[in-house]
Each structure stands twice: as structure tokens, then as C-alpha cells.
Amino acid sequence: MKSSFNPPVRTLMGPGPSDVSPRVLSALARPTIGHLDPEFIRMMDEIKEMLQALFKTQSPLTLPVSAPGSAGMEACFVNLVEPGDKVVVCQNGVFGGRMKENVERFGGEAIMVMDDWGKPVDLDKVEKALAETDDVKALAFVHAETSTGVRSDAESLCALAQKYGCLTIVDAVTSLGGIEVDVDGWGIDAVYSGTQKCLSCPPGISPVAFSERAIEAVKNRKSTVPSWFLDKNLVMGYWGGGGKRAYHHTAPVNSLYALHESLVVLFEEGLENTWSRHQQHHEALRAGLEAMGINFLVEEEYRLPQLNTVYVPEGVDEAEVRNRLLQDYSLEIGAGLGFLAGKVWRIGLMGSSCSRRNVMLCLAALENTLSAMGAPINRGVAALAADAVYSG
Ligand SMILES: *Cc1c(COP(=O)(O)O)cnc(C)c1O
């Protein structure tokens, strides 16, 4: 006989999931009702309105895909990419590589624009690729590269796509809720995100939005969408307006309660306030880490406040540090991915995890752990440096 599973209480400061507040967690425990119940449908309409406000879009095709961010990614590519389509894909980390995989699996041709890990997408290289290639269907890029902590200039990239007459597919999994995402203002055609990063919801849901142009492109496809589950034409029968809801799949009812609650929490704080909170705590964390002698991978201008990638000090076993943080402080930080593995840590300040308490805990825990392991860091200065940021 197995007994109940009771997870330890952790502080989550990795690349996601982030801390889920008791308020959002308790929403999960509300009574399950039918996914076609009029009360449930009323809540779905509110989720849609709040997601439109969050993405800053009027698009009626804004909805939460019932699966994690990777499914939102696939929903965008499987609907928009047909065999033979050319897609310019920007890669400056792990997630751009997944975009390439998506394009190729759906029979498209990925024209790659490569940049170093830790650098933003280079606008000149993108323009060159767009100018040199005929009939580009879409430009695809990651707004906030979670593998490196880099923010690329989404607004300028979208402007380039418009100049060359192609669609844009944007990964906003880590950016949404942490920094500005302006879908209509920037002219994004297909965007996907996730619940477990800056929305501080349990993982498993992916908010997406499609522009009118993207909807036109899906309607004008020569071939049927090769995924039944992610076919936007079919999903719209359930999530679409007009009050008529047809069964498509059983929505994850309780997970959507949690998403609804997390969006209510977000709009109580206000979108601009959320962004400035992320920026403020990032600056405090950064001051503390730099005082300790720990350096950032990414140049200041392109750093994401919600994902801080820093170099592991010389001679330190980085996995041992993460183990000790988990054992001694119940604190999770992230490891490096790909060829940054072993070289960096990724410290998340996402959503509810982005707080003064967590910044101070992380600095103290890192300082004590690194000192105990004999790492060459400055002691006794990190908390003061972070506090100086808070005191203005
Ligand atoms: C986390 C992440 C994803 C994948 O989301 P899952 O919910 O893990 O499937 C995609 N892109 C970026 C930039 C991410 O950070």
C-alpha cells in the first residue's frame, strides 16, 4: 500500500515552475463542475477577457491551450506551417532550437539566424535573411530566452517581419507577466505562453493568441492541420465567441480555476506594477550577487528581470551548491542548459517568487553555502547591497 504524497514546501527560484500562492492553490480545490456548465462557461469568458488584456490584444482567438507551453508552441507552428513553407527561425538558446524542430516536423523549411547564447537576436542578420529569401511565410523568435536570461527586441523584430510581409510567431512563455508583451501594438500574429512562469500558476496550461492575419492564413491552408487536438478551427468551436460551445475535449476544469485566480491576482496588482516589481527585485538581487563577486552572463541592456543567469564561481561544483540549497534551505535554483551546463545558475524571480523575502533568502543561502564550500566570494556585503536598492 502506498500512502498519500505530501510534497515538501519549497521556495522556487528556478526557470519555472515558480511559487504558486496559497490563494491560487486553493482555487484548484474548488468543486469540479461540468466543462459545459453555464457557470463554467461564464468563467471561461472571463479568462479570455483577462488573457486579451494580458497579451494586449483584441483578438477573438485568444485562449488557454489545455497543455503546457510546449503545446502552445506546437499549436502555433502546426496551424501556420504547411509543407514547403519557409520560416526564418532565430536561435540564441534552447527554445529557438525547438522552433526549428517544429517547422521541420510540419514539412516546412527553417532558415536559421543563429546568435550566441547570452546574446539577443541580431536585427541586422534577421533583416538580411528576410531580404535574401523569397516567400517567407513567417519569422519565429523567442522573446525571453529562458535558457540564457536574454530579452530580444520583439517590437523591432515584428516591425521587420511587417516590412518584409511575413507573419510572426513569438514565444512569450517567460516574458508574459514579467515584462511588457504588446501583441496588437507590435503586430504579433501568433504568440504562446505558459502558466508556470510569471503567471505563478501550476504548470499545464498554455495561453495563446492568433491575429486576424494568422486566422486568415489558417483558413487558407492548402492541407488540413495535421494535429486534430491543436487544430484551431476545431478548438474555436469550444472557446470561440457567439455563446455556442461544442464539445471538443474535456477542459482541465480545476486548472482553469487556478488560471482564472492567478489572472485576477495579476490584475489586482496591475500590469505595470507587476513589471516594475520584477525590475525592482531583479536590481536588488543583482546588487547582492555582484557585491558577492558573482557575475551575470548577459549584458545589462538585454537582461530579463525574471531570469538571472550568473556564472558559477571558479572551482565550485555547481550541482553540489544546488543540492545544498535544496537540502538546507528548501530553495530551488536552476542549472545551466546545453553548453552552459555546469557553468551557470539560472535564478528565477517569476511572479509570486519575485519578492524581497526571496531575494534576501537566496542571497543569504548562496553566501553561506559558497563560503562553507571554500568558494572565493566576498562575505557580509550582499544583503547590504540589496538592501541599499530597496532603501532607494
Ligand atoms: C518553459 C518554456 C517553454 C516550454 O514550456 P513548458 O510549459 O515547459 O512546455 C517554452 N519556451 C520557453 C522560452 C520557456 O521558458
The ligand as a Gaussian input file, in Angstrom:
#p B3LYP/6-31G(d) Opt

LIG

0 1
 C        9.358000      26.881000     -20.241000
 C        9.481000      27.323000     -21.655000
 C        8.841000      26.645000     -22.711000
 C        8.126000      25.333000     -22.536000
 O        7.075000      25.405000     -21.656000
 P        6.549000      24.041000     -20.959000
 O        5.386000      24.516000     -20.152000
 O        7.706000      23.546000     -20.150000
 O        6.166000      23.106000     -22.013000
 C        8.948000      27.175000     -23.991000
 N        9.637000      28.301000     -24.223000
 C       10.268000      28.986000     -23.238000
 C       11.014000      30.235000     -23.564000
 C       10.195000      28.506000     -21.925000
 O       10.825000      29.174000     -20.952000

